[in-house]
Amino acid sequence: MLDRRFWFILAVFSSLIFCDKGLQPPEETPDMPVFSIEPLGGNPVGSWQPDDSLSLELVILDESAIPSIVDSLALNPRWEGIFHFEITGVCSISAVVTLAPEVWVSSLPNPMSFLFTDTLRASGPFELIDDRILCLPMENQVFRLDTLGISSTSRGMDLISVNNMFSYEGILSIPVTLVFHLQPLATESSTLKISALRHQMP
């Protein structure tokens, strides 16, 4: 009789434990940013300047968002400044993004052109997630650039923004991704070359 009671109580207790586990909410996982251009990963440590050949791309994600009255569109993006990342996890960024779009409309003899800038400032700790995603204390006005994907390249490094919206005066509203092309700062590049030569010497 005691054995039956023991097994009955054990069965009830076990079922209560399993039910309690089933009622617990699943553990939340942090939302990872979505990139239209997949970052391949890399190491940002160092000082970086704009790539000499192409400093910045504004990749249009949906061509159908361009108004039908627009025959042709040139965004003419570039950036100037310095990105600096220390091995201690601290960054210093001082840069300016400049866009000089030219819009050709069929009803006008000349393209419409305009200019605007976005000043980037960051100073403080940064986070590198999975060697692919940079979380930065970025301060700027136009684009969202506090989360950037990172890809090492043969020339240096690419920094890829999450999806943004490029808008102007109700004329344009186009989803875009910014791709910063960076190369090592000139003085740092020279130091790396000298160091490599020393290692090659017998």
Buried (B, 14 or more C-beta within 10 A) or exposed (E): EEEEEEEEEEEEEEEEEEEEEEEEEEEEEEEEBEBBBEBBBBEBBBBBBBBEEEBBBBBBBEEEBBEEEBEEBEBEBBBBBBBBBBEEEEBBBBBBBBBBBBBBBEEEEEBBEEEEBBEBBBBEEBEBBEBBBBBBBBEBEBBBBBBBBBBBEEBBBBBBBBBBBBEBEEBBEBBBBBBBBBBBBEEBBEEEEEEEEEEEEE
